[in-house]
Amino acid sequence: MTTEELQLSFYQEIGQLFYAVAAADKVVRKSEYDALRKIVKDEWMSLDYYKDSFGADAAFQIEVVFDWFDYEQMNANECFKSFREFYKDYKELFTPERKQLIIKTAHAIAGAFAGKNKSELILLTKLTLLFKEK
């Protein structure tokens, strides 16, 4: 896989993770979409310079995958498992800055509708523990 393909996969996996957070309680709400879109625009777009095959910022892949997975009603636990495997295989892509932004975004999505519920808190805890693994 080329560097560009790997970076694109990184953003797609992040979209899958954020979908898992939003869908942890079996319902993805508009406020969760809005929180995701705002953070992608405000913070993810300026994180690095990677582009997709259309010349768009690769960070847009986060939203594309999130939207697609919601449309397909994917299983949140399976999405998290896939992200976890990607993380374990490509830890070098997860810089401290990226990890911090991932955690921040996941918390923003989880808190976007009436605070964080039990399902979301469990998933956020799993994510935090995953990032602490050596």
Secondary structure, DSSP 8 states (H G I E B T S, - for coil): --HHHHHHHHHHHHHHHHHHHHHTTS---HHHHHHHHHHIIIIITTT---B-TTSSBTTHHHHHHHHHHHHHT--HHHHHHHHHHHHHH-GGG--HHHHHHHHHHHHHHHTTTTS--HHHHHHHHHHHHHHH--
